[in-house]
Amino acid sequence: MLFAKVVTVIIAGVLTVLTARRVMNELNAAKVRAKPREPNTVTKLRQDPATGIYYPVE
């Protein structure tokens, strides 16, 4: 009986580690990377007259 419990705990531990690795790899792959831009450029903004919210002008 003890042997079955030990084997069950070991199998559960291995599956937990494999699942955690897979989740971490998926999270790293899903990260959005920002485009680098030149540090000296200034983003021009325009205000929406209806809402008052500023948005970048390209």
C-alpha positions as CSV (number, residue, x, y, z in Angstrom):
1,M,0.0,0.0,0.0
2,L,2.8,2.4,0.9
3,F,4.5,1.6,-2.5
4,A,1.4,2.6,-4.4
5,K,1.2,5.9,-2.5
6,V,4.8,6.7,-3.2
7,V,4.5,5.9,-6.9
8,T,1.3,8.1,-7.1
9,V,3.0,11.0,-5.4
10,I,6.1,10.7,-7.7
11,I,3.9,10.6,-10.9
12,A,1.8,13.5,-9.7
13,G,5.0,15.5,-9.1
14,V,6.5,14.8,-12.5
15,L,3.2,15.7,-14.2
16,T,3.1,19.0,-12.2
17,V,6.6,19.9,-13.2
18,L,5.9,19.1,-16.9
19,T,2.7,21.2,-16.8
20,A,4.4,24.1,-15.1
21,R,7.2,24.1,-17.7
22,R,4.7,24.0,-20.6
23,V,2.6,26.9,-19.1
24,M,5.8,29.0,-18.6
25,N,6.9,28.4,-22.2
26,E,3.4,29.4,-23.5
27,L,3.5,32.6,-21.4
28,N,6.9,33.6,-22.7
29,A,5.8,33.0,-26.3
30,A,2.7,35.0,-25.8
31,K,4.4,38.2,-24.5
32,V,4.0,41.2,-26.8
33,R,7.3,42.8,-27.6
34,A,7.2,46.6,-28.3
35,K,8.8,47.9,-31.4
36,P,12.0,49.9,-30.6
37,R,12.0,53.5,-31.7
38,E,14.5,56.2,-31.9
39,P,15.0,57.8,-28.5
40,N,15.2,61.3,-30.0
41,T,11.8,61.3,-31.8
42,V,8.8,63.1,-30.4
43,T,5.3,61.6,-30.7
44,K,2.9,64.2,-32.0
45,L,-0.6,64.0,-30.4
46,R,-3.9,65.3,-31.6
47,Q,-6.9,65.8,-29.3
48,D,-10.3,64.4,-30.3
49,P,-12.7,67.3,-29.9
50,A,-15.7,65.1,-28.9
51,T,-14.0,63.1,-26.1
52,G,-11.0,65.2,-25.3
53,I,-8.7,62.2,-25.5
54,Y,-5.3,62.6,-27.1
55,Y,-4.1,60.0,-29.7
56,P,-0.8,59.8,-31.6
57,V,-0.6,61.2,-35.2
58,E,1.4,59.2,-37.7
